[in-house]
Amino acid sequence: MVISQAGTVITPESPYLCMEIGAFISEMEQLAPPDLAEEYDFNKIGLVVEGRPSVDRVCCALDATPLVVQRAMELGADMLVVHHTPIWDPVTRLTGHTARILRLLLASDINLYVMHTNFDKAEGGVNDALCRLLSMTETGPLSFGRIGKCPLSVEEIGQRLSCSLRIWGVPDEISHLAVVAGSGFDPVLMEEAADLGADAFLSAEMKHSVARVAPLPCIEATHYALEAPAMRALAQNRGWDFIDDPPVMRQVS
């Protein structure tokens, strides 16, 4: 099932798992081993909110927003699997956005499981899902992403991602594309991609200072457009419910 931002439910079969929480966690750790995670994700991945001890129905989203948690409650979910934790820093008081999310999760006894940089790096994870979406072939590793042959034009990349793009530099023709899902415009990564023969670099959240020194043309998409496809694919492959909640954005000419 996919639920749009407007709340439209597109039906179907979400099989009930009837799985103990420990078994569910073991399965997720096989999919995205915790030791793949970056050091800054220490204590920020895995089961970050404990709910009921068994898992029958699972929902999946990129972020645990209030809308996402509310929809998961309405669907009777026991588990919500997300990419980004809602608790980035040690909590010394519960207020505002964090309080709203945790209040809903705790009141409904829903477990919250996070797979972040470990899922970025995992085989078949976030970057591999992005490569599949862009019909890339002969893909190989980049320190925090992938590089491979891309048959699409810049315009076609935007269409596949369903978002507007900003182009930094002028790619004559894209044969080999480097992709880093999320915020990945790092000068070291970009140099590595250029050395590996990339014609362009796709990621999100370009900084002015980095754009000035980019060693190859860069294609800037939105963070959501680059990472949500992996969570959608994960849900579809496992018969979970995917809840779509992109940040609201509009173009002003």
TAURLIN-V160852 format. One record per run of one state. SS is the DSSP state (H for helix, E for strand, - for the rest). FROM is the first residue (numbers start at 1). LEN is the number of residues. If there is no record, write none. Layout:
SS&FROM&LEN ; SS&FROM&LEN
This chain:
-&1&1 ; E&2&2 ; -&4&5 ; E&9&2 ; -&11&8 ; E&19&2 ; H&21&11 ; -&32&2 ; H&34&3 ; -&37&2 ; H&39&3 ; -&42&4 ; E&46&4 ; -&50&4 ; E&54&2 ; -&56&2 ; E&58&6 ; -&64&2 ; H&66&9 ; -&75&4 ; E&79&6 ; -&85&11 ; H&96&13 ; -&109&2 ; E&111&4 ; -&115&2 ; H&117&5 ; -&122&4 ; H&126&8 ; -&134&3 ; E&137&6 ; -&143&2 ; E&145&5 ; -&150&4 ; H&154&8 ; -&162&4 ; E&166&3 ; -&169&7 ; E&176&4 ; -&180&7 ; H&187&9 ; -&196&4 ; E&200&5 ; -&205&3 ; H&208&6 ; -&214&3 ; E&217&5 ; -&222&1 ; H&223&16 ; -&239&2 ; E&241&3 ; -&244&10
